[in-house]
Amino acid sequence: MNALLVIDVQNGIVSCGDYKEALFLMEQVIKDFKESNRPVIFIRHIDDAEESPLNRSSIGSEIHPPLKDYSDYLIEKQTPSSFFQTELTQTLEKLGVDHLFIIGFETEFCCMFTAIAAYDRGYKVTFIKDATGTTNTAESYGMQGLDIHQFVGTVLRWSSVIEVVNYAEYAEKYK
């Protein structure tokens, strides 16, 4: 069975930039899963630091309102991996999931870490790179011209173990 992981689509992240296109694509993928009765699992990053925009008790930590009602399951995490010290593995086992699709925020952190951790746990993984977003830029990394989506997609694709697609390829193959 397939399941969709929607990672860290939270107010504190979405408010950091213009993510209209990525959010639109995320919603399209979510709707595809909902229409075919496949599980949609939202992952919520929680920080304990008071100054964090994802502080447990802040509005910033809440799932972005236009998408939150699509969630079948909500799992909280405190590290880049959606698997580390969470209930995700147990939830996926209970559902009989063997193939995970990954979308959401922090392409190069939480999405990539989760994709690798999923593969390490024996799941088939499909990473929909243009249905991810990041608050970071080439300037954040001091790497002029860096295209974070392209870089992460290339690294994961070169692994030969994680399928990387854009939304159009996803729609053609899986819709």
C-alpha positions in Angstrom: 0.0 0.0 0.0 1.1 3.6 -0.7 1.0 6.4 1.8 1.8 10.1 1.6 4.0 11.9 4.1 3.4 15.6 4.2 6.4 17.0 6.2 6.4 20.2 8.2 3.8 22.2 6.3 3.5 24.5 9.3 2.7 28.2 9.7 6.1 29.1 11.0 7.7 27.8 7.8 5.1 28.8 5.2 5.1 32.4 6.5 8.9 32.7 5.6 8.4 33.1 1.8 6.3 32.8 -1.3 5.5 29.1 -1.7 2.3 29.3 -3.8 3.5 26.9 -6.5 4.9 24.3 -4.1 1.8 24.5 -1.9 -0.4 24.1 -4.9 1.5 21.0 -6.0 1.4 19.6 -2.5 -2.3 20.0 -2.4 -2.7 18.3 -5.7 -0.8 15.3 -4.5 -2.7 15.2 -1.2 -6.0 15.4 -3.2 -4.9 12.4 -5.3 -4.2 10.4 -2.2 -7.5 11.3 -0.6 -9.5 10.6 -3.7 -8.0 7.1 -3.9 -8.4 6.4 -0.2 -4.7 6.2 0.4 -3.4 7.4 3.8 -2.2 11.0 4.2 0.2 11.4 7.1 1.2 14.8 8.3 4.4 15.3 10.1 4.7 18.2 12.5 8.1 19.5 13.7 8.0 20.6 17.3 10.7 22.7 19.1 10.9 23.3 22.8 12.9 26.5 22.4 10.7 29.5 23.2 12.2 31.6 20.4 11.6 29.0 17.7 8.8 29.7 15.1 7.9 26.0 15.6 7.7 26.2 19.4 5.2 23.6 20.6 2.7 26.2 21.9 3.0 28.7 19.1 0.7 29.3 16.1 3.8 28.8 14.0 3.9 25.1 14.9 0.4 24.5 13.7 -0.2 22.8 10.3 -0.9 25.4 7.6 -4.7 25.8 7.7 -5.6 25.2 4.0 -4.1 21.7 4.2 -4.6 20.5 7.8 -8.1 19.0 7.3 -6.6 16.6 4.8 -4.7 14.8 7.4 -5.6 11.2 8.3 -2.7 11.0 10.9 -0.6 13.5 12.6 2.8 12.6 13.9 5.1 14.9 15.9 8.9 14.9 15.5 11.8 16.8 17.0 14.6 16.0 14.5 14.9 16.1 10.7 13.9 12.5 10.4 10.2 11.7 10.6 11.1 8.2 11.9 13.5 9.1 14.8 11.7 8.6 18.2 8.2 8.9 16.6 5.2 6.7 16.0 5.7 6.7 12.3 7.0 3.2 11.9 4.2 1.7 14.0 1.6 3.7 12.0 3.0 2.5 8.7 3.1 -1.1 9.8 -0.4 -1.0 11.1 -1.6 0.4 7.7 0.5 -2.2 5.7 2.4 0.5 3.9 5.4 -0.5 1.7 5.7 2.6 -0.6 6.1 6.2 0.7 5.6 9.4 -1.2 7.3 12.4 0.3 6.3 16.1 0.0 6.6 19.1 2.3 9.1 21.4 3.8 12.7 21.7 4.2 13.6 19.9 1.0 17.3 19.4 2.0 16.7 18.6 5.7 13.5 17.0 6.8 12.3 15.7 3.4 15.7 14.3 2.4 16.5 12.8 5.9 13.0 11.2 6.0 13.5 9.8 2.4 16.8 8.2 3.4 15.5 6.9 6.7 12.5 5.4 4.9 14.7 3.6 2.4 16.9 2.3 5.3 13.7 0.8 6.8 12.9 -1.1 3.7 10.3 1.2 2.1 10.1 2.0 -1.6 10.4 5.8 -1.6 9.2 8.4 -4.2 10.4 12.0 -3.6 8.3 14.6 -5.5 10.9 17.3 -5.6 8.8 20.2 -6.9 6.2 19.5 -4.2 8.7 20.4 -1.6 9.9 23.8 -0.4 12.7 25.3 1.6 13.2 28.4 3.6 16.9 28.3 2.6 18.6 29.8 -0.5 21.9 29.6 -2.2 23.0 32.6 -0.1 22.1 30.7 3.1 24.7 28.1 2.2 27.2 30.6 0.6 27.0 28.7 -2.6 26.2 31.0 -5.4 23.8 29.6 -8.0 22.8 26.6 -5.9 19.4 25.2 -6.9 18.5 23.3 -3.7 15.7 21.3 -5.3 17.8 20.3 -8.2 20.8 19.4 -6.0 18.7 17.3 -3.6 16.9 15.6 -6.4 20.2 14.8 -8.2 21.8 13.4 -5.0 18.7 11.2 -4.2 18.4 10.1 -7.9 22.1 9.1 -8.1 21.6 6.9 -5.1 19.6 4.6 -7.4 17.4 3.6 -4.4 15.1 6.6 -4.1 12.8 7.5 -7.0 12.8 11.2 -7.7 10.1 12.7 -9.8 8.6 16.1 -10.5 4.8 16.6 -10.2 4.2 16.0 -13.9 6.1 12.7 -13.8 4.2 11.7 -10.6 0.9 12.4 -12.2 1.7 10.5 -15.3 2.9 7.4 -13.5 0.8 7.3 -10.3 -2.4 9.2 -10.8 
